[in-house]
Amino acid sequence: QELSLQREEIKKQRLEVARSSDALDRANQIAFLQYENHVFDMVRTFLSPEMAPLRQKLWGVREQWKRDGDYRKRITSLFARQIRDKWPDREEYSTLQATPDFQDYAAITQFMRFFDLLGQYEFNRRTARSVSFFYYWWRDFVSEIADSLAKEWHECPAEERHIQLPPTWTSITALLDRKIGEHVKNAG
């Protein structure tokens, strides 16, 4: 009879383990879907009406970047000043912030930070596909900006750098190419 009770107890324990395992599987699935939704929310944010002014501004910036080498130099020189934290006094800085070049630079950094944040997520096939369209639409521009700014950072003598590590978005295209390419056929 004691053996029978032990067997019954083992059956109950197995049933409880199975229930716990099912509950854990459901919890993992919910966590996965929530994680996925964070990526989808990033896509919705990028495509939202609130981001439309930034996207439109960057379209113009992208076109000017392609056509005007002096413009590229002016924008990258602002990054060089940021690396060194070499800004004029507060009044001059306020005047600088009002210039179209500085406003374009601020939009570029906001744009690059968006892609940098997106790159912090791991993708699966669904999330990679949702990101791939707009990423590949902007990829060449993102890459050119990242390369130009990385070059500025590397050319700045270490003792002059206020920013000791290059921003992670200076290598964002390699990261996103890899992460998206793992899941989207013919990516890149």
Secondary structure, 3 states (H helix, E strand, C coil): CHHHHHHHHHHHHHHHHHHHHHHHHHHHHHHHHHHHHHHHHHHHHHHCHHHHHHHHHHHHHHHHHHHCHHHHHHHHHHHHHHHHCCCCCHHHHHHHHCCHHHHHHHHHHHHHHHHHHHHCCCCCHHHHHHHHHHHHHHHHHHHHHHHHHHHHHHHCCHHHCCCCCCCHHHHHHHHHHHHHHCCCCCCC
